[in-house]
Amino acid sequence: MRDLFAVTVAELGKMRRRPGAWVLLGAGLLLSLTFGYFIPYLSYASDSGGGGFTAGTTPEEMLTGTLPGQLVTRAISALPIFSGALVLVLGALVTGGEYAAGTLKTLLTQGPRRGIVFGGQVLACVLAAAVGVVALFVGCATAATAIALVEDRALDWPAVPDLLLGVATGWAVAAMWATLGAALGVLLRSVALPIGLGVVWILGVENLLDAVASTTLTALEPVRDLLPGVNSGSLILSVLPPGPGELPPGVADTVSGIHGLVVVLAYAGVAAAALLVAGRRRDVA
């Protein structure tokens, strides 16, 4: 246990000094703030509701969506697709980077067993996912507070249990994507290929399968209901408060929240197990 803790702390330290990790965190914050706050508020301020990105939403509804009451929605609703892809990239960087840089053999000769090394990497990815989710909440809360003060609106925050549930749900989804990315990094023993395949799957293939199963080929519905993005979107929707406007792509009630939670945790568990088995049994070259 002591070795696992030491490896996890070391991996977190390496991640903290890795520029790519900060770039991914900044990109996630920028996406959430831009599409969750800046664009809706600018549309409200210019009274341009009814077209483009905010089609079908009145200016007042756009403003309501940027106020503190919608904090949970703004913070985690991008995790099934856009922010989720960034977390997957982080997981691939943590594990695949050791193969790409040729440092894994050096790391393994320093003492810890393979299972400890790869287990520490998984735990570091899961903890980093939690930090990222908290950062999203802090960034979104700051933007919501600023807008509420400028518009002289009440600071009506969600109840503490709702906030905690939102953070926990976002963490579960982010941890799933991070673990999947880490598993791909070990299974493919690289960085570029896991990132390419993972991002294409999240942004393209899964959305296409979802659309086809929902419209023309309903026989694929059982497959669709097991996809990671579909289940994470349904899980997140189950904890969101009622609010105005449309939700980001990927957030839909395709399956129940319980179903989504079970599948999300199953993906994280299977990915972690596959990573550990492959890392312990395969040649590191």
Phi, psi and omega in degrees: 000321180297318179296320179297317178298317181296317179295319180298315178297319179296320179293322177295322177295318176297320180295321180296329180267002181270116181303325182300325180295318179290325177296318179295318177297316178297322179295320178297317177296317181298317178298313183295318182287322182292307185274340179268335185229305188296309182295312177300319182290320177296324176294320177295314183295327180267001179055046183249031179294153175108358180213162176062227185300328184252030183302135177081005181244130179286159177305320180294322177294322177297319178294317180302323180292343180260000182275165185303333181298337180257022184302313182299318180299312183292330186281324189241355186287349177268355184292329180297332183234286193290302178293329177299322178296323179293321179293321177300319178299319179299315178299319179294325178295320184295312184270314181293333179297330178294323177288316183297322181273351180072026183260354185294318180297321177296318180297318183288335180281354183274357173134307185297143175292162182301317181300323179292317181297309182288326175296319177296324178294319178296313180298322178296320178295319180295318179292322177296325176298320178296317178298318179297319179295317178298320178297322177298317179296318180295315180297316180292323178296321178296315179295318180296320179297316180298317180293318180297320180291318179297321183268004178057047177253158182291145177272074181268094183278156173299156177297152182304315177301323179292321177296314180297320177296321177296317178296315181296319179294315177299321178296318180299316180292314180297321178296323177299310181296320180297318180291321176298317178297318178296319179296318178297322179298322179282316183296323181262352177052046179198182178248311188296314183294313176301319179296314181298311181295318182295315181292319178298321179296311184294313187275338185239294190298313184294318178298323179293316178297319179298315181294318181293316181293333182274348185235287192268327186233079185291346177296342179274002182301319177299325177290315179303321184288356177249003181288144183295318180293319179298314181290323178293323177294320178291322178297314180295318180300327184292343181249002181277143176284160175300142181202166181280160174078177181271150177274160179299160177303142178098342180263104184206160182270054180294317176230173180287162179297321178296316177301315180299318180296316181298315182291319179300313179294325179295318178299316180297317180294316180294319179297317179296319180295317179297320178298313182294317180295312181295319182293327182279331189257339186266158173294141182274353182289000000 
